[in-house]
Amino acid sequence: NVLQGTPEKIIQEMKTSGLRGRGGAGFPTGMKWEFTRKSPGDQKYIICNGDEGDPGAYMDRSVLEGDPHSVIEGMMIGGYAIGASKGYFYIRAEYPLAIERIEKAIKQCYEAGLLGQNILGSSFTFDLEIRLGAGAFVCGEETALIASIEGKRGYPSPRPPFPSVKGLWGKPTCINNVETLANIPVILLKGGAWFSQIGTETSKGTKVFAVTGKVKNSGLVEVPMGTTVEDIVYEICGGAAGGKSVKAIQTGGPSGGVIPKDYFKTKVDYESLQKMGSIMGSGGMIVMDEDDCMVDIAKFYLGFCVDESCGKCAPCRIGGTQMLRLLTKVTDGEGTQKDLEQLEQISFAMQKASLCGLGQTAPNPVLSTLHYYRDEYNAHVNKKK
């Protein structure tokens, strides 16, 4: 059906569906495809971003291991829509089973004539290759990912130009996350209008979350956009484990923020979480109970970002290290109110001046815990460890 229709028709169907990037940025998929299609270039590429690096997140891994063909089909449809004849899977080397399953699925597609020259007797030619990421969190950022595929060090580059204009080897390139691509075959099967009936006005469809931490039933949860945090934590995951009460939930990994228990009526969609000072991110959710210290949580995530910073730009490289130094001072019982003010100042500088999403969002866990749990920071500052 796809090969009988025009690429423009497919892009229109994607726009009708309202599907937005499931990797966290939430950019409309149809628009991204359209930009890449309209960019002039003799060769175009489509890339599947399977570099899932957030602590506690394993949504993409589950899709790659459990239904690799849906992602391959999504890539082929995307390739046809934007005019790409080549696609790359960029997958974490730490996911050996996912890599094995994708390799097998690609082989099966070539054997069945679904990949290669003149697919199903049409003029469409499409080839797929796998590239492995070596565990660098920053390579989930699209320009760093492109550099890594090209065999260079995984450094982000300034945008614009965006990959849809100048991407892999300088050619127009479309990058979609695993979960985004897995949604595409079913959208075209049932229609964009069907998909757009699920979810909220601005966030369509369902989203998979990896709920871990202090909950009775941890695991992968697929819910319509707009489901409340309360429903996810209590109805689906059974509330807190170990008889303690839930204190907060952290969404969006090292780039996200915390949502305190008092705000659990918050709907889970792109806009609502942003208003709360968090992000949806790729879909990690970590539940915390009353034993957890929010300053320690912020320190853990910041430490992760400092370790994973590529060091290319000063705001992230220096800012992150200075923030970690101040947070360590606070948790050691030697902090002052001035240190807390400095933490906020450095955070705003990093958000404004960092080159890529890693540095821009690294202060989020600190800012959101400072906002909602200032009393815990004050308790540390008042010489209570």
Secondary structure, 3 states (H helix, E strand, C coil): CCCCCCHHHHHHHHHHHCCECCCCCCCEHHHHHHHHHHCCCCCCEEEEEECCCCCCCCHHHHHHHHCHHHHHHHHHHHHHHHCCCEEEEEEECCCHHHHHHHHHHHHHHHHCCCCECCHHHCCCCEEEEEEEECCCHHHHCHHHHHHHHCCCCCCCCCCCCCCCCCCHHHCCEEEEEHHHHHHHHHHHHHCHHHHHCCECCCCECEEEEEEEECECCCEEEEEECCCEHHHHHHHHCCCECCCCCEEEEEECHHHCEEEEHHHCCCECCHHHHHHCCCCCCCCEEEEEECCCCHHHHHHHHHHHHHHHCCCCCHHHHHHHHHHHHHHHHHHCCCCCHHHHHHHHHHHHHHHHHCCCHHHHHCCHHHHHHHHHCHHHHHHHHCCCC
